[in-house]
Amino acid sequence: MIRSMTAFSRVSAENAGTELVWELRSVNHRYLEAFVRLPEELRVMEPLARERVTARLGRGKVECVLRCRWAPQLATALELDQERLRAVLDACREVETRSAEATSPGVIDLLRWPGVVREPEPDTGPIQEQALELLNQALDELVATREREGRQIRELLLARLKGVEEQVRKVRGRLPEVQARMRQKLRDRLAELETKVDSDRLEQELVYLAQKMDVDEELDRLDGHVAEARRVLELGEPVGRRLDFLMQEFNREANTLGSKSADGETTAVSVELKVLIEQMREQVQNVE
């Protein structure tokens, strides 16, 4: 089964008033490149999150963003550092005894003093576990979307491969006619020149021309590439690179076929093949 590299998924869950939201976006890329963005409180789980992403995906640039809306009791809880506050107050009293102009700091000033108030670090263990489980669900959804789009791409590729086969059959069916026409054209040209030609020499020239314009090998290779592409489409692994290589081989044979063309119809077939191959190549660029 082939999979597209372009997809999006979004899942959310709540744990004791804390809301977690994963958003995953993936686009085309030559290799797998994963970016994981987490809230500061959950940065410790980044290696585990990245490991799960790379285990599920083969190619593509993937952006994974976790948003966390903490429960009110966690977001508003504050703690006073009693020792720090006592030290600040002692320092203020000492200054007051040394200077008549010194004034006592207000409550707000004390709360703003560095280190007097601190936000307690919440116990994120349960949140981390749920976030990782939620990431699995987001990856499931992302992969399912990739597979749905991959099935559509597969049908498009199979249709184009069938078109390539039809063009190959068209050329192969016309080869005897093209060769006979070439032989007759050469004989007619010699007759116009009214020149006596050695029959053995004529046959040698005809054989040379036939070899020069022989496209049987190119047609056989095109058939082979079609068969290989169909086989690759049935593999249960990422096949984008294999298909990309096959598109290069398809294009090479189509170019050679065009350069050896002996008539307009064969040239038209070469052009049609290039169109079909380019359509496949565009789709393959999005295959994992």
N, C-alpha and C positions, 0 to 999 in steps of 0.2 A: 504494500500500500504506500503510495506516495503522499507526502504532506507538503502543504504550502508553508512558506516562511512568514507570511503576513497574517497576523491574528491579534485579537485583543480579548482580555478576560477581566472580570471584576467580581470579587466576592467579598462578603463582609460577615462579621459575627460580633457578638457581644459577650463579655465575660465580667460579671459582677459590676456592671455599669460602665466598663471600659469597652469602647467600640474599636474594632480592628477592620481595616479595609485594605485589601491587596488589589493593585491594578497592574496588569502585565500587558506590555505591548511588544510585539516582535515584527521586524521588517527584514527585508533581504540583506544578506551579508555573505561574504565568501566563506567565512568561518563562524564558529559560535563565539559570540561576544556578549557576556552577561553583565549588566549593571544592576546592583542591588542598593536601594536607598531606604534607610531605616531611621526611625526616630532615635535621638541620642541615647535614650534609656535602653534601647534594644540593639545597639550596635554590636554587642557581644555575639549575637546570633548570626552575623553576616556570613561567616564561613559556612555554617550549616545551611543557610538559605541558598548560597551560591552552589553548594554541592548538590542540592536537590534540583536546582535548575539545570545544571550541566548533565545530570544523570538522565533527564527526561528529553532533552532537546539535542539535536545534532548540528544544526546550522542556524544562522540568523543573528541579528543584533536584538537582544532582548533587554527591555527596561522593566525592572521589578520595583515597584514603589509600595511601601507599607505606610499607611497613615493610621495614627492612633489618637483617639480622643479619650483621655483618661477620665476615670470616674471622678466626680466632684470632690469626694473626700481625699483622693490622692492628689488632685490638682491644687487644692487650697490648703492642705495641711502645712503648717510651719513649725519649726522647732527653734527654741532659744538656746544658744550656747551659754549656759549659766556662768561658766568660768570666764568666757570672753566678755560677757556683760559686766561681771564683777570687776574685771581688770580695767575696763573702760571707765566705770564709775569711780574706781579708786584713782585713776589718772586725772579725772575731772576734778575731784575733791582736792587733790594735791595742787593742781593748777590754781584753784580758787584760793587756797591758802597762800599762795605766792604772789597773786595779783589781785588787787582790789577791783580791777575793772573786768575780771573774768566773770562770765555768766554761765549758769548751768545749762547743759544741752537739753533740748526738749525730747519728748518721747519719740517723735518721728525721727529726729536726728540720731538717737540711739539705735533705732531699728534699722536705719540705713547704714550704720557703721559696719564695715566689712567684717564678716565672720560672726556677727552677733546673731543674725537670723540665718537659718539654713533650711532648705527644703529637703525633707527626708527622702532618701532613695527608696522608691516602692519595691516591694518584692515582685520582681518581674518573672520569676520562674514559671508560674502557671500561664502568664501571658505569652511567654516565649513558646511554650509547648503548643498553645492554641494557635499562635501565629504561624508556626511551622506546619501544623495540620491544615490550617487555612490556605497556606501556600500550596500544599499538595492539591487542594480542591481547585485553586486557581490554575495550576498547571494542567490538571485534568481538563478543565474547560478550554484552556488555550490549545492543548493538543487536539481535543475534539474539533475545535474550529479549524485548525490546520488540516485535519483529516477530511473534513467536509469540503473545504476548498481544494484539497488535493484530489479528491474524487472527481471534481469538476475538471481540473487540469488534466487528469488522466484521460477522461473522455475526449477532451479536445485533442490531446496528443494522439490517441488511437485513431481519431478521424483523419488527422493529417497523415499519419502513417499509411492509412488505407489509400489516401490520395497519392502518396508517393508510389505505392505499389501499382496503382492504375496508370500512372505516367510511365513507369518502367515497362509495364505490359504493352503500352502503346508504342513505345520505341522498339521493343523487341519484336513486336508483330510486323513492324514496317521495315525491319532490317533487310530481308530478302528483296523487297521492292526497291529500296534505296540502292543496294548494291547492283541490282540489275540495271537500274537507271544510270548509275555511274558508268558501268561497262558500255552501255549503249551510247552514252554521251561521248565517251572517248572514241568509240568506233566511228561515230558520225563526224567528229572533228577531224579524224584522220582521213575519212572519205572526202571531206571538203578540201583537204590539202592535196588530194590525188597523189598521195605518196605511198609507195610500196613499203609495207612494214613487215618485218620478220615476225611470223606468228608467235614464235617462242619469246621473242623480245616483248611483244605485246602482252603476252600472258604474264611475263615477269613484272611489267609495269602495272598491270591490273592487280596482281597479287600485292605489290608494294602499296598501291593506293588503298586496297582493301584493308591491309594491316594498319595503315596510317589512320584510317577512319573507323577501325573496328572498336566498338564500344561494349562488346560482350562482357569484358572484364569489369568495366564500370557498372554495368547493369547488375552483374552478379554480386558485386560488393554492396550496391544499394539494397538489393534483396536481403543480403546478410545483415546489413545495418538495421533494416526494418525488423528482422527476426530478433536481433539482439536487443533492440529498444523495447520490444514487447516483453521479452524475458525480464529485462531490468524493471519494467513497470510492475511486475508481480513480486519483486523481492520485498521482504519485510524489514527493510533497513533504509536509511537515508540514501537516495540514489541521485541527488542533484548533480554531483560531480561526474558521475558516469554518463548521465544524459547530456551534460554539457560537452563532454569529450565526443560523444556520438554525433552531436550536432556539427562539430568541426569536421568529422569524417564524412557526414552527409554532404556538407557544403563542398568539400574537396572533390567528391565524385561528380556533383552537379556541375562544377566549374570545368572539369575535364570533359564531361559529356558535351558541354557547350562548345569547347575549343575544338572538338573532333566532329562537330555537326557538319553533315553533308547536305542538309536541306533545311528549308524554313520550318517545317513541322518539328524536326528534332530540336532546333534552336528554341522554338516555342515551348517545347517540353522542358528544356533546360531552365528556361525562365520560370516556368510554373513550379518546377522543383525548388528553385531558390526561394520563391514566395512561400511555399509550404514549409521549407526548412526554417526560414526566418520567423514564421509564425510559431513554430515549435520552439525555436531558440528563445523567443520572448517569454513563452510560458515556463520554459525550463529555468530561467533566471530566478523564478520564484519557488522552485522546488527544493525542499530540504535535502 
